[in-house]
Amino acid sequence: MQTAHLSSLKAKHHSLDRRIDAESHRPHPDQFLLAELKRRKLRVKEQMEA
């Protein structure tokens, strides 16, 4: 059974994944924003695995 915290982290991870995908498919993606979103996603993933 998942805890509320883990569920919240999974939702954040999925949301960041969607934002990264959307930004990547823009005609001129903001590379700084993409890097920041990827860093956030990695931090969330690390928290999920801890």
PDB file of N, CA, C, O and CB in Angstrom:
ATOM      1  N   MET A   1       0.840  -1.183   0.000  1.00  0.00           N
ATOM      2  CA  MET A   1       0.000   0.000   0.000  1.00  0.00           C
ATOM      3  C   MET A   1       0.887   1.250   0.000  1.00  0.00           C
ATOM      4  O   MET A   1       1.860   1.324   0.750  1.00  0.00           O
ATOM      5  CB  MET A   1      -0.956  -0.004   1.223  1.00  0.00           C
ATOM      6  N   GLN A   2       0.551   2.217  -0.833  1.00  0.00           N
ATOM      7  CA  GLN A   2       1.341   3.426  -0.936  1.00  0.00           C
ATOM      8  C   GLN A   2       0.955   4.429   0.138  1.00  0.00           C
ATOM      9  O   GLN A   2      -0.201   4.530   0.548  1.00  0.00           O
ATOM     10  CB  GLN A   2       1.183   4.041  -2.308  1.00  0.00           C
ATOM     11  N   THR A   3       1.956   5.157   0.571  1.00  0.00           N
ATOM     12  CA  THR A   3       1.660   6.223   1.515  1.00  0.00           C
ATOM     13  C   THR A   3       1.225   7.457   0.733  1.00  0.00           C
ATOM     14  O   THR A   3       1.442   7.548  -0.475  1.00  0.00           O
ATOM     15  CB  THR A   3       2.892   6.536   2.415  1.00  0.00           C
ATOM     16  N   ALA A   4       0.621   8.386   1.423  1.00  0.00           N
ATOM     17  CA  ALA A   4       0.191   9.629   0.779  1.00  0.00           C
ATOM     18  C   ALA A   4       1.401  10.396   0.241  1.00  0.00           C
ATOM     19  O   ALA A   4       1.328  11.030  -0.811  1.00  0.00           O
ATOM     20  CB  ALA A   4      -0.605  10.509   1.773  1.00  0.00           C
ATOM     21  N   HIS A   5       2.508  10.330   0.972  1.00  0.00           N
ATOM     22  CA  HIS A   5       3.725  11.018   0.546  1.00  0.00           C
ATOM     23  C   HIS A   5       4.236  10.442  -0.771  1.00  0.00           C
ATOM     24  O   HIS A   5       4.587  11.200  -1.675  1.00  0.00           O
ATOM     25  CB  HIS A   5       4.812  10.914   1.631  1.00  0.00           C
ATOM     26  N   LEU A   6       4.284   9.133  -0.895  1.00  0.00           N
ATOM     27  CA  LEU A   6       4.758   8.492  -2.117  1.00  0.00           C
ATOM     28  C   LEU A   6       3.819   8.803  -3.280  1.00  0.00           C
ATOM     29  O   LEU A   6       4.274   9.054  -4.396  1.00  0.00           O
ATOM     30  CB  LEU A   6       4.880   6.969  -1.918  1.00  0.00           C
ATOM     31  N   SER A   7       2.538   8.789  -3.029  1.00  0.00           N
ATOM     32  CA  SER A   7       1.572   9.129  -4.075  1.00  0.00           C
ATOM     33  C   SER A   7       1.768  10.560  -4.553  1.00  0.00           C
ATOM     34  O   SER A   7       1.684  10.840  -5.749  1.00  0.00           O
ATOM     35  CB  SER A   7       0.140   8.936  -3.566  1.00  0.00           C
ATOM     36  N   SER A   8       2.026  11.454  -3.627  1.00  0.00           N
ATOM     37  CA  SER A   8       2.268  12.849  -3.966  1.00  0.00           C
ATOM     38  C   SER A   8       3.533  12.990  -4.808  1.00  0.00           C
ATOM     39  O   SER A   8       3.556  13.746  -5.779  1.00  0.00           O
ATOM     40  CB  SER A   8       2.378  13.698  -2.696  1.00  0.00           C
ATOM     41  N   LEU A   9       4.579  12.266  -4.436  1.00  0.00           N
ATOM     42  CA  LEU A   9       5.830  12.318  -5.195  1.00  0.00           C
ATOM     43  C   LEU A   9       5.634  11.771  -6.608  1.00  0.00           C
ATOM     44  O   LEU A   9       6.169  12.322  -7.570  1.00  0.00           O
ATOM     45  CB  LEU A   9       6.931  11.526  -4.469  1.00  0.00           C
ATOM     46  N   LYS A  10       4.874  10.695  -6.730  1.00  0.00           N
ATOM     47  CA  LYS A  10       4.610  10.124  -8.052  1.00  0.00           C
ATOM     48  C   LYS A  10       3.836  11.107  -8.918  1.00  0.00           C
ATOM     49  O   LYS A  10       4.096  11.222 -10.116  1.00  0.00           O
ATOM     50  CB  LYS A  10       3.833   8.807  -7.925  1.00  0.00           C
ATOM     51  N   ALA A  11       2.881  11.818  -8.311  1.00  0.00           N
ATOM     52  CA  ALA A  11       2.108  12.811  -9.060  1.00  0.00           C
ATOM     53  C   ALA A  11       3.006  13.954  -9.520  1.00  0.00           C
ATOM     54  O   ALA A  11       2.889  14.420 -10.653  1.00  0.00           O
ATOM     55  CB  ALA A  11       0.950  13.356  -8.201  1.00  0.00           C
ATOM     56  N   LYS A  12       3.901  14.405  -8.648  1.00  0.00           N
ATOM     57  CA  LYS A  12       4.837  15.466  -9.019  1.00  0.00           C
ATOM     58  C   LYS A  12       5.752  14.996 -10.148  1.00  0.00           C
ATOM     59  O   LYS A  12       6.010  15.740 -11.094  1.00  0.00           O
ATOM     60  CB  LYS A  12       5.674  15.904  -7.797  1.00  0.00           C
ATOM     61  N   HIS A  13       6.237  13.768 -10.048  1.00  0.00           N
ATOM     62  CA  HIS A  13       7.132  13.200 -11.063  1.00  0.00           C
ATOM     63  C   HIS A  13       6.420  13.162 -12.414  1.00  0.00           C
ATOM     64  O   HIS A  13       6.996  13.534 -13.436  1.00  0.00           O
ATOM     65  CB  HIS A  13       7.600  11.773 -10.653  1.00  0.00           C
ATOM     66  N   HIS A  14       5.179  12.717 -12.413  1.00  0.00           N
ATOM     67  CA  HIS A  14       4.405  12.629 -13.652  1.00  0.00           C
ATOM     68  C   HIS A  14       4.134  14.021 -14.226  1.00  0.00           C
ATOM     69  O   HIS A  14       4.216  14.224 -15.437  1.00  0.00           O
ATOM     70  CB  HIS A  14       3.077  11.890 -13.403  1.00  0.00           C
ATOM     71  N   SER A  15       3.815  14.966 -13.361  1.00  0.00           N
ATOM     72  CA  SER A  15       3.560  16.333 -13.795  1.00  0.00           C
ATOM     73  C   SER A  15       4.808  16.946 -14.433  1.00  0.00           C
ATOM     74  O   SER A  15       4.724  17.594 -15.476  1.00  0.00           O
ATOM     75  CB  SER A  15       3.093  17.187 -12.612  1.00  0.00           C
ATOM     76  N   LEU A  16       5.948  16.740 -13.807  1.00  0.00           N
ATOM     77  CA  LEU A  16       7.202  17.251 -14.362  1.00  0.00           C
ATOM     78  C   LEU A  16       7.508  16.587 -15.701  1.00  0.00           C
ATOM     79  O   LEU A  16       7.991  17.238 -16.628  1.00  0.00           O
ATOM     80  CB  LEU A  16       8.361  17.020 -13.378  1.00  0.00           C
ATOM     81  N   ASP A  17       7.229  15.308 -15.797  1.00  0.00           N
ATOM     82  CA  ASP A  17       7.448  14.579 -17.051  1.00  0.00           C
ATOM     83  C   ASP A  17       6.611  15.187 -18.176  1.00  0.00           C
ATOM     84  O   ASP A  17       7.100  15.364 -19.292  1.00  0.00           O
ATOM     85  CB  ASP A  17       7.103  13.082 -16.877  1.00  0.00           C
ATOM     86  N   ARG A  18       5.363  15.503 -17.884  1.00  0.00           N
ATOM     87  CA  ARG A  18       4.482  16.128 -18.888  1.00  0.00           C
ATOM     88  C   ARG A  18       4.984  17.514 -19.283  1.00  0.00           C
ATOM     89  O   ARG A  18       4.949  17.878 -20.458  1.00  0.00           O
ATOM     90  CB  ARG A  18       3.043  16.231 -18.349  1.00  0.00           C
ATOM     91  N   ARG A  19       5.453  18.288 -18.298  1.00  0.00           N
ATOM     92  CA  ARG A  19       5.966  19.637 -18.589  1.00  0.00           C
ATOM     93  C   ARG A  19       7.229  19.565 -19.440  1.00  0.00           C
ATOM     94  O   ARG A  19       7.411  20.367 -20.356  1.00  0.00           O
ATOM     95  CB  ARG A  19       6.257  20.402 -17.279  1.00  0.00           C
ATOM     96  N   ILE A  20       8.102  18.602 -19.137  1.00  0.00           N
ATOM     97  CA  ILE A  20       9.325  18.419 -19.924  1.00  0.00           C
ATOM     98  C   ILE A  20       8.963  18.047 -21.358  1.00  0.00           C
ATOM     99  O   ILE A  20       9.536  18.578 -22.310  1.00  0.00           O
ATOM    100  CB  ILE A  20      10.232  17.328 -19.292  1.00  0.00           C
ATOM    101  N   ASP A  21       8.022  17.144 -21.501  1.00  0.00           N
ATOM    102  CA  ASP A  21       7.595  16.713 -22.832  1.00  0.00           C
ATOM    103  C   ASP A  21       6.996  17.881 -23.618  1.00  0.00           C
ATOM    104  O   ASP A  21       7.301  18.060 -24.797  1.00  0.00           O
ATOM    105  CB  ASP A  21       6.574  15.568 -22.721  1.00  0.00           C
ATOM    106  N   ALA A  22       6.158  18.660 -22.974  1.00  0.00           N
ATOM    107  CA  ALA A  22       5.525  19.791 -23.641  1.00  0.00           C
ATOM    108  C   ALA A  22       6.570  20.824 -24.066  1.00  0.00           C
ATOM    109  O   ALA A  22       6.528  21.330 -25.188  1.00  0.00           O
ATOM    110  CB  ALA A  22       4.478  20.439 -22.720  1.00  0.00           C
ATOM    111  N   GLU A  23       7.498  21.133 -23.175  1.00  0.00           N
ATOM    112  CA  GLU A  23       8.529  22.118 -23.500  1.00  0.00           C
ATOM    113  C   GLU A  23       9.442  21.608 -24.614  1.00  0.00           C
ATOM    114  O   GLU A  23       9.863  22.381 -25.475  1.00  0.00           O
ATOM    115  CB  GLU A  23       9.357  22.456 -22.253  1.00  0.00           C
ATOM    116  N   SER A  24       9.744  20.331 -24.600  1.00  0.00           N
ATOM    117  CA  SER A  24      10.625  19.740 -25.612  1.00  0.00           C
ATOM    118  C   SER A  24      10.028  19.816 -27.008  1.00  0.00           C
ATOM    119  O   SER A  24      10.762  19.875 -27.995  1.00  0.00           O
ATOM    120  CB  SER A  24      10.922  18.296 -25.265  1.00  0.00           C
ATOM    121  N   HIS A  25       8.709  19.815 -27.099  1.00  0.00           N
ATOM    122  CA  HIS A  25       8.055  19.804 -28.402  1.00  0.00           C
ATOM    123  C   HIS A  25       7.684  21.196 -28.908  1.00  0.00           C
ATOM    124  O   HIS A  25       7.059  21.326 -29.961  1.00  0.00           O
ATOM    125  CB  HIS A  25       6.824  18.957 -28.336  1.00  0.00           C
ATOM    126  N   ARG A  26       8.060  22.222 -28.175  1.00  0.00           N
ATOM    127  CA  ARG A  26       7.836  23.589 -28.655  1.00  0.00           C
ATOM    128  C   ARG A  26       8.821  23.875 -29.787  1.00  0.00           C
ATOM    129  O   ARG A  26       9.877  23.245 -29.859  1.00  0.00           O
ATOM    130  CB  ARG A  26       7.997  24.635 -27.492  1.00  0.00           C
ATOM    131  N   PRO A  27       8.490  24.811 -30.666  1.00  0.00           N
ATOM    132  CA  PRO A  27       9.403  25.136 -31.769  1.00  0.00           C
ATOM    133  C   PRO A  27      10.796  25.581 -31.293  1.00  0.00           C
ATOM    134  O   PRO A  27      11.807  25.226 -31.900  1.00  0.00           O
ATOM    135  CB  PRO A  27       8.792  26.229 -32.625  1.00  0.00           C
ATOM    136  N   HIS A  28      10.838  26.353 -30.214  1.00  0.00           N
ATOM    137  CA  HIS A  28      12.119  26.804 -29.657  1.00  0.00           C
ATOM    138  C   HIS A  28      12.109  26.569 -28.148  1.00  0.00           C
ATOM    139  O   HIS A  28      11.845  27.487 -27.372  1.00  0.00           O
ATOM    140  CB  HIS A  28      12.379  28.317 -29.983  1.00  0.00           C
ATOM    141  N   PRO A  29      12.397  25.336 -27.738  1.00  0.00           N
ATOM    142  CA  PRO A  29      12.334  25.032 -26.298  1.00  0.00           C
ATOM    143  C   PRO A  29      13.355  25.842 -25.499  1.00  0.00           C
ATOM    144  O   PRO A  29      14.462  26.115 -25.963  1.00  0.00           O
ATOM    145  CB  PRO A  29      12.566  23.536 -26.063  1.00  0.00           C
ATOM    146  N   ASP A  30      12.960  26.205 -24.317  1.00  0.00           N
ATOM    147  CA  ASP A  30      13.833  26.936 -23.397  1.00  0.00           C
ATOM    148  C   ASP A  30      14.754  25.915 -22.721  1.00  0.00           C
ATOM    149  O   ASP A  30      14.318  25.148 -21.862  1.00  0.00           O
ATOM    150  CB  ASP A  30      12.996  27.754 -22.328  1.00  0.00           C
ATOM    151  N   GLN A  31      16.018  25.914 -23.112  1.00  0.00           N
ATOM    152  CA  GLN A  31      16.958  24.920 -22.593  1.00  0.00           C
ATOM    153  C   GLN A  31      17.204  25.081 -21.089  1.00  0.00           C
ATOM    154  O   GLN A  31      17.398  24.093 -20.380  1.00  0.00           O
ATOM    155  CB  GLN A  31      18.278  25.018 -23.342  1.00  0.00           C
ATOM    156  N   PHE A  32      17.195  26.327 -20.606  1.00  0.00           N
ATOM    157  CA  PHE A  32      17.373  26.549 -19.172  1.00  0.00           C
ATOM    158  C   PHE A  32      16.208  25.954 -18.395  1.00  0.00           C
ATOM    159  O   PHE A  32      16.405  25.289 -17.378  1.00  0.00           O
ATOM    160  CB  PHE A  32      17.505  28.051 -18.868  1.00  0.00           C
ATOM    161  N   LEU A  33      14.989  26.197 -18.881  1.00  0.00           N
ATOM    162  CA  LEU A  33      13.802  25.648 -18.223  1.00  0.00           C
ATOM    163  C   LEU A  33      13.825  24.123 -18.260  1.00  0.00           C
ATOM    164  O   LEU A  33      13.520  23.473 -17.261  1.00  0.00           O
ATOM    165  CB  LEU A  33      12.519  26.177 -18.892  1.00  0.00           C
ATOM    166  N   LEU A  34      14.186  23.550 -19.407  1.00  0.00           N
ATOM    167  CA  LEU A  34      14.257  22.086 -19.510  1.00  0.00           C
ATOM    168  C   LEU A  34      15.244  21.513 -18.501  1.00  0.00           C
ATOM    169  O   LEU A  34      14.956  20.512 -17.845  1.00  0.00           O
ATOM    170  CB  LEU A  34      14.661  21.667 -20.932  1.00  0.00           C
ATOM    171  N   ALA A  35      16.401  22.144 -18.378  1.00  0.00           N
ATOM    172  CA  ALA A  35      17.414  21.662 -17.425  1.00  0.00           C
ATOM    173  C   ALA A  35      16.878  21.728 -16.000  1.00  0.00           C
ATOM    174  O   ALA A  35      17.078  20.801 -15.216  1.00  0.00           O
ATOM    175  CB  ALA A  35      18.717  22.492 -17.542  1.00  0.00           C
ATOM    176  N   GLU A  36      16.199  22.821 -15.663  1.00  0.00           N
ATOM    177  CA  GLU A  36      15.640  22.969 -14.321  1.00  0.00           C
ATOM    178  C   GLU A  36      14.561  21.930 -14.040  1.00  0.00           C
ATOM    179  O   GLU A  36      14.529  21.343 -12.959  1.00  0.00           O
ATOM    180  CB  GLU A  36      15.070  24.367 -14.141  1.00  0.00           C
ATOM    181  N   LEU A  37      13.676  21.701 -15.009  1.00  0.00           N
ATOM    182  CA  LEU A  37      12.617  20.702 -14.838  1.00  0.00           C
ATOM    183  C   LEU A  37      13.215  19.309 -14.659  1.00  0.00           C
ATOM    184  O   LEU A  37      12.739  18.528 -13.834  1.00  0.00           O
ATOM    185  CB  LEU A  37      11.658  20.717 -16.046  1.00  0.00           C
ATOM    186  N   LYS A  38      14.246  18.999 -15.423  1.00  0.00           N
ATOM    187  CA  LYS A  38      14.892  17.683 -15.314  1.00  0.00           C
ATOM    188  C   LYS A  38      15.568  17.517 -13.962  1.00  0.00           C
ATOM    189  O   LYS A  38      15.547  16.431 -13.382  1.00  0.00           O
ATOM    190  CB  LYS A  38      15.921  17.492 -16.439  1.00  0.00           C
ATOM    191  N   ARG A  39      16.174  18.605 -13.454  1.00  0.00           N
ATOM    192  CA  ARG A  39      16.788  18.525 -12.114  1.00  0.00           C
ATOM    193  C   ARG A  39      15.723  18.260 -11.056  1.00  0.00           C
ATOM    194  O   ARG A  39      15.914  17.440 -10.158  1.00  0.00           O
ATOM    195  CB  ARG A  39      17.554  19.833 -11.781  1.00  0.00           C
ATOM    196  N   ARG A  40      14.588  18.972 -11.175  1.00  0.00           N
ATOM    197  CA  ARG A  40      13.490  18.764 -10.214  1.00  0.00           C
ATOM    198  C   ARG A  40      12.982  17.325 -10.281  1.00  0.00           C
ATOM    199  O   ARG A  40      12.746  16.688  -9.255  1.00  0.00           O
ATOM    200  CB  ARG A  40      12.326  19.751 -10.491  1.00  0.00           C
ATOM    201  N   LYS A  41      12.820  16.825 -11.506  1.00  0.00           N
ATOM    202  CA  LYS A  41      12.318  15.462 -11.688  1.00  0.00           C
ATOM    203  C   LYS A  41      13.274  14.446 -11.055  1.00  0.00           C
ATOM    204  O   LYS A  41      12.840  13.486 -10.420  1.00  0.00           O
ATOM    205  CB  LYS A  41      12.126  15.154 -13.192  1.00  0.00           C
ATOM    206  N   LEU A  42      14.572  14.668 -11.235  1.00  0.00           N
ATOM    207  CA  LEU A  42      15.561  13.768 -10.646  1.00  0.00           C
ATOM    208  C   LEU A  42      15.490  13.801  -9.121  1.00  0.00           C
ATOM    209  O   LEU A  42      15.571  12.760  -8.470  1.00  0.00           O
ATOM    210  CB  LEU A  42      16.973  14.143 -11.117  1.00  0.00           C
ATOM    211  N   ARG A  43      15.337  15.009  -8.550  1.00  0.00           N
ATOM    212  CA  ARG A  43      15.221  15.105  -7.084  1.00  0.00           C
ATOM    213  C   ARG A  43      14.000  14.352  -6.566  1.00  0.00           C
ATOM    214  O   ARG A  43      14.068  13.677  -5.539  1.00  0.00           O
ATOM    215  CB  ARG A  43      15.144  16.575  -6.650  1.00  0.00           C
ATOM    216  N   VAL A  44      12.886  14.473  -7.282  1.00  0.00           N
ATOM    217  CA  VAL A  44      11.662  13.770  -6.880  1.00  0.00           C
ATOM    218  C   VAL A  44      11.890  12.259  -6.966  1.00  0.00           C
ATOM    219  O   VAL A  44      11.487  11.513  -6.073  1.00  0.00           O
ATOM    220  CB  VAL A  44      10.453  14.196  -7.777  1.00  0.00           C
ATOM    221  N   LYS A  45      12.538  11.812  -8.047  1.00  0.00           N
ATOM    222  CA  LYS A  45      12.806  10.381  -8.206  1.00  0.00           C
ATOM    223  C   LYS A  45      13.687   9.871  -7.077  1.00  0.00           C
ATOM    224  O   LYS A  45      13.451   8.785  -6.546  1.00  0.00           O
ATOM    225  CB  LYS A  45      13.471  10.102  -9.562  1.00  0.00           C
ATOM    226  N   GLU A  46      14.698  10.642  -6.708  1.00  0.00           N
ATOM    227  CA  GLU A  46      15.571  10.239  -5.601  1.00  0.00           C
ATOM    228  C   GLU A  46      14.806  10.138  -4.297  1.00  0.00           C
ATOM    229  O   GLU A  46      15.063   9.243  -3.492  1.00  0.00           O
ATOM    230  CB  GLU A  46      16.723  11.222  -5.447  1.00  0.00           C
ATOM    231  N   GLN A  47      13.863  11.052  -4.081  1.00  0.00           N
ATOM    232  CA  GLN A  47      13.047  11.003  -2.863  1.00  0.00           C
ATOM    233  C   GLN A  47      12.152   9.770  -2.872  1.00  0.00           C
ATOM    234  O   GLN A  47      11.913   9.164  -1.827  1.00  0.00           O
ATOM    235  CB  GLN A  47      12.192  12.280  -2.727  1.00  0.00           C
ATOM    236  N   MET A  48      11.656   9.398  -4.054  1.00  0.00           N
ATOM    237  CA  MET A  48      10.779   8.220  -4.151  1.00  0.00           C
ATOM    238  C   MET A  48      11.563   6.941  -3.830  1.00  0.00           C
ATOM    239  O   MET A  48      11.016   5.998  -3.257  1.00  0.00           O
ATOM    240  CB  MET A  48      10.149   8.123  -5.573  1.00  0.00           C
ATOM    241  N   GLU A  49      12.826   6.919  -4.198  1.00  0.00           N
ATOM    242  CA  GLU A  49      13.643   5.718  -4.001  1.00  0.00           C
ATOM    243  C   GLU A  49      14.227   5.633  -2.599  1.00  0.00           C
ATOM    244  O   GLU A  49      14.692   4.571  -2.185  1.00  0.00           O
ATOM    245  CB  GLU A  49      14.764   5.681  -5.015  1.00  0.00           C
ATOM    246  N   ALA A  50      14.209   6.754  -1.855  1.00  0.00           N
ATOM    247  CA  ALA A  50      14.803   6.773  -0.515  1.00  0.00           C
ATOM    248  C   ALA A  50      13.928   6.062   0.491  1.00  0.00           C
ATOM    249  O   ALA A  50      14.278   5.984   1.668  1.00  0.00           O
ATOM    250  CB  ALA A  50      15.047   8.200  -0.060  1.00  0.00           C
TER     251      ALA A  50
END
